[in-house]
Amino acid sequence: MTKEITGMTRDQVYEMSLPDIEKTIKHHIRQYGGEYEEHFQNAFPMFVYAWERWDDQAGNFFTWLRFIIWKQLLEMARQKARRAGRPRLKQMKEDAAAYIHNLERREARQSTYLVDLIDELSDDGQTVLQLFLGDITTLRNEARKVRGGDRTYLKVVKDYLLGYGWSRNRIKNAYTEIKGVI
């Protein structure tokens, strides 16, 4: 049975689509987990998105709606998993700052080359270098955890920064800057 929505208002169609929305959310929760109330609250903006972009020549609205909701919920689950699996950038930078502070305190015994090097870098270069100088065990564990440990620290930091919204070009420029200073 095909549901006809021609001539109906958006609110009427929303009321009519609630069983499809609930079914899609419950199916998603069975596969990927999550809270029903949280997903249901996000469903109305997804409905509006589907409503505004639906073309009646393209097919059934309810099929389109289920696809949009599923796709958005899946993207939200991916983002949540990505964020949960990585250490916080702020914490890593604080760890690196503590490490640098310890280097400064041991000036008499060690070279201050690294401290001088960091001062010459831009903010992006300092951030990347601080990630390497921070908790090295975190980088080592991340490198081992993903793909059986075939990843280098460079790749781990690159993926980490990509997750924070850095562009590949920005990361490449920071690596190039560090390489040029060293």
Order of alpha helices (4+ residues) and beta strands (2+ residues): alpha-alpha-alpha-alpha-alpha-alpha-alpha-alpha-alpha
